[in-house]
């Protein structure tokens, strides 16, 4: 099953990014540290070409630190790419990008030749949060749902460094079903694009295999079941997601699981590893 979720503004955004790339000195590619491969848009990589790039693994505070260390090594192999793992909400961490941008474009960053950096990434990966942190105040719209930013804007973040914020862009068709589920579980894909029970079933099955102790500690589960629907039902009963007759509301229970997963209440969890 392939997933199609490509709102109209994304087509326009892709065209604008392509047009602006020629004027860009440095590309700042923001990925989700919990799923670096699934959150990397191949279209953006193609549009970037050989431009110097800083790859940001955002939400490092939510990701499994051991797996993030492996991902850092993986991305450092790329030519002309610097990679950092940060939380975009932390100013001291975000400021590292300013010095990296100056290193990647020697001779620029002065009055006659200011640096123009472009922030790119899929929806809801933290691009606007990063820009607001670098600026020190809210200049870009943020939200806990995808596709908040709808237009490109230019922001001065340091002396002689300008940052171009762009709308999140997904590729038109996500062929890999597992990638689609990972993106949906993380909140990158709109809730209407995929059934929440199916997404929660994928997530709970993965958690039961990779982080079983976290799942049981968070929801007080005492079942050894490996059936995703049975696990969601058990979560629903523990959280009171019941309807008339004592049946579990699977959709409500699924939303509880996904919300806890997305906000880090299940601990630092990553959805994939380099190998």
CORNOR-V230724 format. One record per run of one state. SS is the DSSP state (helix for helix, strand for strand, loop for the rest). FROM is the first residue (numbers start at 1). TO is the last residue. If there is no record, write none. Layout:
ss=SS from=FROM to=TO
ss=SS from=FROM to=TO
This chain:
ss=loop from=1 to=2
ss=strand from=3 to=3
ss=loop from=4 to=7
ss=helix from=8 to=21
ss=loop from=22 to=25
ss=strand from=26 to=32
ss=loop from=33 to=41
ss=helix from=42 to=48
ss=loop from=49 to=51
ss=strand from=52 to=58
ss=loop from=59 to=64
ss=helix from=65 to=75
ss=loop from=76 to=80
ss=strand from=81 to=85
ss=loop from=86 to=90
ss=helix from=91 to=94
ss=loop from=95 to=95
ss=helix from=96 to=104
ss=loop from=105 to=114
ss=strand from=115 to=120
ss=loop from=121 to=126
ss=helix from=127 to=135
ss=loop from=136 to=152
ss=strand from=153 to=158
ss=loop from=159 to=160
ss=strand from=161 to=165
ss=loop from=166 to=173
ss=strand from=174 to=174
ss=loop from=175 to=176
ss=helix from=177 to=186
ss=loop from=187 to=195
ss=helix from=196 to=210
ss=loop from=211 to=211
ss=helix from=212 to=219
ss=loop from=220 to=227
ss=helix from=228 to=238
ss=loop from=239 to=241
ss=strand from=242 to=242
ss=loop from=243 to=247
ss=strand from=248 to=248
ss=loop from=249 to=249
ss=helix from=250 to=262
ss=loop from=263 to=275
